[in-house]
Amino acid sequence: MKQSQDDLKRLAAAKALEFVPENEYIGIGTGSTVNFFIEALGKSDKKIKGAVTTSRKSSELLAQYGIPEIHANEVTRLPVYFDGADEVNHTLQMIKGGGGAHLTEKIVARLSEQFICLADESKYVTRLGKFPVAVEVIPMARSMVARKIVALGGNPELRIGFKSFNGNEILDVSGLDLSKPMEMEDRLNQILGVVENGIFAHDTADLLILAQQNGVELIKPHI
Ligand SMILES: O=C(CO)[C@H](O)[C@H](O)COP(=O)(O)O
């Protein structure tokens, strides 16, 4: 029987437990795949010291499972960070930010020695760019930033009713040319008023746990 997308997310989350180090702090991202991971971790007998998280939702879930939380400013490094993605390509560059948490996610990813991405097969793509790029903006610069993004070839749409963890707004941008993801990540971030965007071309994953209909595959970046 065909497994649902949620079944596959659960499978990736369960496999990820094998990579959780005991007695360490770890980084934990945001999203439905990560929710399954937190649940699996909470129900397992793995003992970690605690986790740095990237959203209120993940914090709440950690608390629900009795997993201690530690603030990012209290650690100098994390051995590993677990998170999902909206798209991931064969070099393990990603588009993230569907949940609007890409700024905190990039910070925790950069604090971590290893990034393990958990995804169902629908996320694995040969070319990034179908999923809109989330661009977090300072509210008063929103229109100015939107005009610059149009000049870059993108179509920005305000995410209505959404505020980021830091009180900023999100523009979801479709139509960008992501044939050179690093360049676009940098160009977007150079616009005054942009806080951070959801292209993870510099902060690639080190390992992808990909759940597919025929099983879970561990994928390293193909350079
Ligand atoms: O980047 C993210 C949140 O900002 C998530 O990792 C991404 O949106 C994937 O979410 P899901 O696991 O719900 O499919």
The ligand as an SDF file (V2000), in Angstrom:
LIG
                    3D

 14 13  0  0  0  0  0  0  0  0999 V2000
   12.1430   25.2340    6.8340 O   0  0  0  0  0  0  0  0  0  0  0  0
   11.2370   24.8460    7.5220 C   0  0  0  0  0  0  0  0  0  0  0  0
   10.5180   25.7410    8.4490 C   0  0  0  0  0  0  0  0  0  0  0  0
   10.9450   27.0640    8.3420 O   0  0  0  0  0  0  0  0  0  0  0  0
   10.7990   23.4220    7.4440 C   0  0  0  0  0  0  0  0  0  0  0  0
   11.9010   22.5970    7.6490 O   0  0  0  0  0  0  0  0  0  0  0  0
   10.2340   23.1590    6.0770 C   0  0  0  0  0  0  0  0  0  0  0  0
    9.1920   24.0860    5.8250 O   0  0  0  0  0  0  0  0  0  0  0  0
    9.6980   21.7260    5.9490 C   0  0  0  0  0  0  0  0  0  0  0  0
    8.5400   21.5970    6.6960 O   0  0  0  0  0  0  0  0  0  0  0  0
    7.7670   20.2260    6.8320 P   0  0  0  0  0  0  0  0  0  0  0  0
    8.6390   19.2970    7.6100 O   0  0  0  0  0  0  0  0  0  0  0  0
    6.5070   20.6160    7.5740 O   0  0  0  0  0  0  0  0  0  0  0  0
    7.4560   19.7070    5.4560 O   0  0  0  0  0  0  0  0  0  0  0  0
  1  2  2  0
  2  3  1  0
  2  5  1  0
  3  4  1  0
  5  6  1  0
  5  7  1  0
  7  8  1  0
  7  9  1  0
  9 10  1  0
 10 11  1  0
 11 12  2  0
 11 13  1  0
 11 14  1  0
M  END
$$$$
